[in-house]
């Protein structure tokens, strides 16, 4: 079911104590100001169980930032989808641009991860997006289409309906360049049409597509006003409860 979603991605920030404090701050703010969207906190692995235990699951969902592409076994340092599920988390962020760039995650690997996340009844927040060179070469539509097709289009319509997409304009994150609301809407609409071509208009229209490029309280309302932008995957602004709430309040 298509929802408006604001998901924070803490990345590799916050000690366990700091993370629990931040989650509690967000939870208290939302208790006092009921949100008009789904709110998710994407925490480091070691935070998941404590954060899930501390927040009101009716107000705040909890996401892992990644999971392994294997069920279990001799994979030192990895965390399986089943382990994530056991913490009380409900979501897993997959395919983030940093995972693709720094850790060599391919569409084939992400296909395996997606299957395991769904098998464990978790919701994938699946990231797609192009880098600066691809945007400047006019390849952004092709890149995004390929990422979706190779990692997700093996899914049945029923399973695809459980996926949340997050478009990251990698070229607009930490580069000083900015994606305009018009650029965001253009590619979100393209993504939705790509889904419609494969699964039909009903599935496409029910899929939440989040925007993941330098979204802040000052520009969230303008971005979220676009008909195909269903919320945001928020990085730095999710590390301060008031800033994060400023984005949530855009809905």
C-alpha positions, 0 to 999 in steps of 0.5 A: 500500500502506497504510504508517505514515509520519512526514513532516517538513515543514521549511517555510521553515527551515534554510540548505542547510548546516543542512538537510544537517546535520539530515538527516544527524542523522536518518539516523544516529539511524535507522541506530542505531534502525531505524524501524517506519514510513516516514520522510520529510523535506520540505525546501525546493527548494534542499536536495532534491538534497543531502539526497537524496544524503546520506541512506540512501533505505532509511531516509529518503525526501525530499519537496519541499514543493510543485511547479508546476502546469505541465510547463515553460516561462516560469514564473520562480521555479517548480519542476516535478515533473520537476525534483523527480524529477531531484533524487532526491526521491520525494514532493511535499507538495501543498495544504498549508494555508499554500499554500492560504491564502497563495498562493491554491492552489485545488482546481483548481490542486491537481488539475493538480499532482497529475496532474503529480506522479503522471506523474513517478512521485512520491508526493503527500502531499496535505493537506486540512483546515478552518480554525477558522470552518469547524470552529465552523460544523460544516462540517469534514466538508463542507470535507474532502470537497469538497477530496478530491472536487474535486482527487482524485476524477478519478483512477482507483482505481489512481492514487488508490492512489498518494496519501498523504493528510494531514489538517490541523486548521488551527484547531489549529495555532498557535491554542492549541486542541488536536485531541483523539485522538478528534477526529482519529480521527473525521475520519480515519474519515470521510475513509476512508469517503469514499474507500470510497464512491468507490473501494471498501473495498479502496482506502480501507483501503490509503490512508495518512492522516496527521495534521498538527496539532501532533503532538509526542513527548508526544502522538504515541503517543496519536494514532497508536494510533487505527485510522485515523491512519497517522502524522503530517505534522510541522512544528516538531518535525521541525526537531530530530532528537531531537524528530522521532525521539521522534515516529517512535519512537511506532510 
